[in-house]
Amino acid sequence: MEEQRFCGSVLEGLDSSELYICGGVSAEFNLGNIVALIRKIMDFLDDYIPSLINGFKDGYNALK
């Protein structure tokens, strides 16, 4: 697989090892890991948001 990159004003070919070194984009990803991470974030927010809102309400009421 050969990709192209700009080198000055011309395109220069890159092979797969150069793409790996340069941080080339890979189409491989694990959807299960992404879903698990989103689930952890949503669970954290579900636990934290009510306390945060109550804290803002208490602080606002204290300033009145």
N, C-alpha and C positions, 0 to 999 in steps of 0.2 A: 504494500500500500504506500503510495507516495502522495504527500500533501505538498502544498506550495506555501511559501512565505515570502514577504518582501525583503529583499536585500538591496538597500539603496533604492534604485528605481526599477529593478527587474525582479522577477519571481525566481526563487531558488528552490529546487526540489529537496524534500526531506524524506528519509526512509523511516521505518518504524522505530529503530533504535534512537534516532535523533528526536522523533516525536516523544518518545518515552523520557528522554533526558530533559527536553524543553517543556514538559508538562502538557503534551498534546491531549486532546479530548478523547476520551474513551467512551464507547457506547455501552460499556458494561456497568450495570448498577443493580443493586438488590432492592427491589420494591418492598420486600418484607422488612428490611432494616429501616427504610424510610417511613413506612407506616408505623412501626414500633416506636420510632423517635417522635413522630407526630403525636402518637397516643400518650407517651410520657409527658410531652409538653402540655397537652390538653388536660391530663390528670393533675399536673402541677397547678395550672391556671385555675382549674375547678376548685382546688383546695385553697388557693391563695387569694383569689379575687374577692370573695365575701369579706375576709378579714381586712383587705385593703380598702374596700368601700366603707366598711364600718369605721375604720380609722380616719378616713377623710371626713365622714359625717361627724364623728366625735371632735375632730380638730376644728371643723367649721362651726359647730355649735359652741365650742369653747371660746372662739373669737367673737361671738355675738355679744 
